[in-house]
Amino acid sequence: MNKFRICILSFFVLLFIPSLKAQDTITICKDVRNITFTIFTTQGKAVAWAWTLNGGVHTGSKTDSTCGPVNYPVVGIYSANCKVTFSTGNDSTHRFIIKVFDGTVQNIPIADTTICGNVNLLLDAGHASNPIAKFRWAPNNQNTRTINVNQPGSYGVSVYTVDDYSYNCPGCVACDSASKNINVRLGQKPALNLGADRFICNDFAVTLDAGTDGNQYLWTPNGETTQTISTAISGTYGVTVTNADGCKSTDQIFLKDSCPMYIFVPNAFTPDASNLNDSFIWVGNMKMKDYSLHIYNRWGQKLFETTDPTKPWDGKYDGKDCPLGVYVYLLECVDTQETRHVLKGNITLLK
């Protein structure tokens, strides 16, 4: 960041008519410029000059046609007045308005960028609130604060702040300046192909592989984050793969169950601790998405219930063995193909 700290200049005002009330506006950067005011007259003889300063820090002469240098260390709008008295007794007052801006160029908020897909990027050089900031972009010499980029490549911007003396003073330059270059790169999407939809058979797992082109993986519907997953359940599976460029690819596959599902409910069991038919539970190859089992006695009293398809009835109620006899079961379930099954009947408890 370059700063040019002191440039002592004279601001010349010609007063042709002694009674003229004139005003000039000057813009400057704080902490960069000092101003020396000088009054010239071309009609009449000036014999006295009375300067009044608002906000400036004055050094040097203040009693003749020259006042300054004057420094303005705080951003704001100030005034300087000079009352000129002529030998005729007439006087004229000239008023200067000094607008003081912060000329510091801050960090330019652009950075190397990788784009996935079509390039459509807005580059913003910042400094939106600085009214004296100017811009110059490369390679197209645009002078706006923002530019639209639709091609990958190298882009640069120079930001500089200018006041009145940046233009009008021989040898004076911008108050401050900074430059930054970035590269806009076109990223590549990761290669991904789960293959065509396929058949599976329950209890025989298949492996789905999202490939090695990514460094982040997210599967649906179960949220796995590994490159591969294994499943024996039919349904639709999808994956999003993200690579080091931040580019993403998605794919999905439908696994259709090709094995006929069946469920069988026995009609008797013997809870005698013989390790043979000791509990009442269904058998088969059905995969359950929803499940419930209820057991009732002949008076309709509910003795057992569960939503866990792996949990059997052990022939007890409230921790005590139920008597021999016939009981009623109601089994309801939904399989992985969204088919609802309702089975009900009698079960005999034997000893």
Secondary structure, 3 states (H helix, E strand, C coil): CEECCCCEEEEEEEECCCCCCEEEEEEEECCCCEEEEEEEECCCCEEEEEEEECCCEEEEECCCCEEEEEECCCCEEEEEEEEEEECCCCEEEEEEEEEEECCCCCCCCCCCEEEECCCCEEEECCCCCCCCEEEEEECCCCCCCEEEECCCEEEEEEEEECCHHHHHCCCCCCCEEEEEEEEEEEECCCCCCCCCCEEEECCECEEEECCCCCCEEEEECCCCCCCEEEECCCEEEEEEEECCCCCEEEEEEEEEECCCCCEECCCEECCCCCCCCCCECCEECCCEEEEEEEEECCCCCEEEEECCCCCCECCEECCEECCCEEEEEEEEEEECCCCEEEEEEEEEECC
